[in-house]
Amino acid sequence: SIREFKPYLDEFIESIFLCVQYSQDKSYLEILFDFLERSIRFKYAPEDLGAYNETWFENYKYLLRELFLYLIAILIKYKSYDDAVFFLSEKYFYETNIGKNSGLYDVFDSYIRTLDESRNQRLRLNRTSITADVIKERADSNIVSFDELMETDLILCIRGLIGDGKQEIKWYPRTL
C-alpha cells in the first residue's frame, strides 16, 4: 500500500506548496494539524481488534513519517518558519488500543521493522535503512528534493536533541 499511496503523496506535496506559496489565510495550518493528529491512530490496532500483528500497521507508520517530513521540508524551504515551529511545538493528542496519549512531533517517527529488518534480510540487501531507500526512490517531486528531505530529517533530529527542556523528543534521521 506504500506504492499505491504515491499519487496521494504527490497531491499532498502540491497542496502544501500551494497553501504556503499563495494562501493569505493561515487556517490551512489548523486543518493540516487536525489531519495529522487524527491520522496517528492508524499506527495502532483498533480497540476492538482481538489478535493482531504490529507489522499490519507499519505502512501507516511509514506514510505518516513521509507526510510529516515533506510538510516540514516545504515549510522550511519556503521560509514559513513560524508555521514549521507550530507543527514542531504543539502536542498531538491521539488514541491507541490501550488508551489516550499525547506527544510532540516525534510521534511521526517510527521504526519500520518490515522494511528495515524483514525485507532487508529476506532480500539480502545489507542496507542500513530500506525506509531511507524507499523515501529516496519516491522523492521525485520538483517542489522538494531528496537532499532537502535529508536536511529536514537532520533538523528534526537536532531540534529533538536540543529540546526545550520540557519533554524529551527522539527523532532518528533515517534518510542520512
Order of alpha helices (4+ residues) and beta strands (2+ residues): alpha-alpha-alpha-alpha-beta-beta-alpha-alpha
